[in-house]
Structures are given as structure tokens and as C-alpha cells.
Amino acid sequence: METNRLGVREALEKLPDRRLVLLVDTNFLVYIAKGLIAPSQIIEALTAPYAPLIPSSVVGELNMLASSSKPSLARAARKALELAARLGWPVIECGQGKTDDVVYRCAVTLKSMGRRIVVATCDKRLRGRLRLAGIPTLYYRESESRLETDWETI
């Protein structure tokens, strides 16, 4: 996965077109690894071609979780890393700091560059911050076992 690391501008230049950018957070990848979210559900929820990008801080957090003393969490984190690598989702450098702050700053930067952006996260606090910045999120609604977005059309 480390071989796919790109800067934000370099990652955007490599995208084949002006696709929707899906910035993926740690917990969303863990939900995929646990089987709660199928990658095909992302396509259904977004209804638009998208390009997934993973901030390097998310990879760092997953590596930390992979060595957790909780076996189920460690297993899910390792599986999330393997899955992202197998899917070929690029890792981008978005700076240093707490993962949620990095994801937020990266999303705001991408939006300011004129990109259509959606953040895939199940973190309620991060979703609230993103909503205030006018950035839609894709999240897992447990009560209905499905993905939803904050906006009807993205």
C-alpha cells in the first residue's frame, strides 16, 4: 500500500476525469473489512463514478490498530489494509495530526480546489464538522443496515 502514496495534487492529476472524490476514513474501511459494507453498496449509494482516496493518516491509524491487544479489532484493521491494497485505492499525503483532523483538512482542501468531494466515515463528530463545511458524507446507517449520504444529490 505504501507504493501508492501520492500528494493531493498528484493524486487529482492521475484521476481519469473530474470524478467524484471519495475520501475514506478509518472506521469506514473497518466496516468494509468486517463485512458490514460491501464495495458494491458504495456504487449504489453514490450513483456516480467515484475515485476513492485514502489519507496516509488513515493507513497509520489502521497499522496502529492492527497491533491492538483486541484480536477482533487487530484482525479487522489488517483485513482493511489488505482490502484497500487489493482494490488499488491510492494513499494520499494530507498532512500530520489526528486522523479526523487530517481527513477534515484534506476534504476542505479538495473542495477548495473545485473537486466534488464526499467523505466516507461513520464518525458522528467528523460528519458534523464536515456538514458545517458543506461537505457531504457517506455513512453506514446501522438501524437499516445500509449506506446513506447527507445529500440526495452529490
C-alpha positions in Angstrom: 0.0 0.0 0.0 2.9 2.3 0.7 3.9 2.3 -3.0 0.6 4.1 -4.0 1.3 7.2 -1.8 0.7 10.4 -3.7 0.4 14.1 -2.8 -3.1 15.6 -3.1 -2.4 17.5 -6.4 -0.6 14.5 -7.9 -3.5 12.2 -7.0 -6.0 14.5 -8.6 -3.9 14.8 -11.8 -3.9 10.9 -12.0 -7.7 10.7 -11.9 -9.1 9.9 -15.4 -11.7 12.7 -15.3 -13.5 15.0 -12.9 -14.9 12.1 -10.9 -16.4 12.5 -7.5 -13.6 12.1 -5.0 -14.4 9.6 -2.1 -12.2 10.3 0.8 -12.2 7.2 3.0 -11.9 7.3 6.8 -10.6 4.5 9.1 -13.9 3.3 10.5 -15.4 3.1 7.1 -12.6 0.7 5.9 -13.0 -1.3 9.1 -16.8 -1.6 8.4 -15.9 -2.9 4.9 -13.4 -5.4 6.4 -16.0 -6.6 8.9 -18.4 -7.3 6.1 -20.9 -4.6 7.2 -20.4 -2.7 4.0 -19.8 -4.2 0.5 -17.9 -2.1 -2.0 -20.9 -2.5 -4.4 -23.0 -0.6 -1.9 -20.8 2.4 -2.4 -21.7 2.5 -6.1 -25.4 2.2 -5.3 -25.3 4.9 -2.7 -23.3 7.5 -4.7 -24.9 6.9 -8.1 -21.9 8.5 -9.8 -18.5 7.4 -10.8 -16.1 8.0 -8.0 -12.4 7.8 -7.2 -11.5 6.6 -3.7 -8.6 8.2 -1.9 -7.2 7.2 1.5 -5.3 9.7 3.6 -2.0 8.4 4.9 -3.1 9.1 8.4 -5.8 6.5 7.9 -3.2 4.0 6.9 -1.2 4.9 10.0 -4.2 4.5 12.3 -5.0 1.1 10.7 -1.4 0.0 11.2 -1.7 1.0 14.9 -5.0 -0.8 15.3 -3.5 -3.9 13.6 -1.2 -4.3 16.6 -4.1 -3.8 19.1 -4.5 -6.1 22.1 -8.1 -6.7 21.0 -7.8 -9.6 18.5 -11.0 -8.8 16.6 -10.0 -5.2 16.1 -6.5 -6.1 15.1 -7.8 -8.6 12.6 -10.3 -6.1 11.1 -7.6 -3.5 10.7 -5.2 -5.9 9.0 -8.0 -7.0 6.7 -8.9 -3.4 5.9 -5.3 -2.6 4.9 -5.2 -5.7 2.7 -8.6 -4.9 1.1 -7.6 -1.3 0.3 -4.4 -2.5 -1.3 -6.2 -5.2 -3.3 -8.7 -2.7 -4.5 -5.9 -0.4 -5.5 -7.2 2.6 -3.6 -4.4 5.2 -3.6 -3.0 6.6 -0.4 -2.5 10.4 -0.4 -0.5 12.6 1.9 -2.7 15.1 3.6 -0.5 16.2 6.4 0.1 15.2 10.0 -2.1 15.2 13.1 -5.1 13.4 14.5 -6.8 11.3 11.8 -10.1 13.0 12.0 -8.5 16.5 11.7 -6.4 15.3 8.7 -9.4 13.9 6.9 -11.3 17.2 7.6 -8.5 19.4 6.3 -8.0 17.2 3.3 -11.7 17.3 2.4 -11.7 21.1 2.8 -8.6 21.4 0.6 -10.1 19.2 -2.1 -13.3 21.2 -2.0 -11.4 24.5 -2.3 -9.6 23.1 -5.4 -13.0 22.8 -7.0 -13.4 19.0 -6.7 -16.7 17.3 -5.9 -15.9 15.5 -2.6 -17.7 13.0 -0.3 -16.1 11.7 2.9 -16.9 8.1 3.7 -17.0 8.0 7.5 -19.1 6.6 10.3 -17.8 9.0 12.9 -20.7 11.3 14.0 -18.5 14.1 15.3 -16.5 14.2 12.0 -19.7 14.1 10.0 -21.0 17.1 11.9 -17.8 19.1 11.2 -18.0 18.2 7.5 -21.6 19.1 7.3 -20.8 22.6 8.7 -18.2 23.0 6.0 -20.7 22.0 3.3 -19.1 18.6 2.6 -21.4 15.6 2.2 -20.6 12.3 3.8 -21.3 8.7 3.1 -22.0 6.7 6.2 -23.4 3.3 7.4 -26.9 3.5 9.0 -26.9 0.6 11.4 -30.7 0.6 12.0 -31.3 0.0 8.3 -28.0 -1.9 7.5 -27.3 0.3 4.5 -25.2 3.3 3.3 -26.7 6.8 3.2 -25.4 10.2 2.1 -26.2 13.5 3.8 -27.4 15.0 0.5 -29.8 13.5 -2.0 -27.7 14.5 -5.0 -24.0 14.8 -4.8 
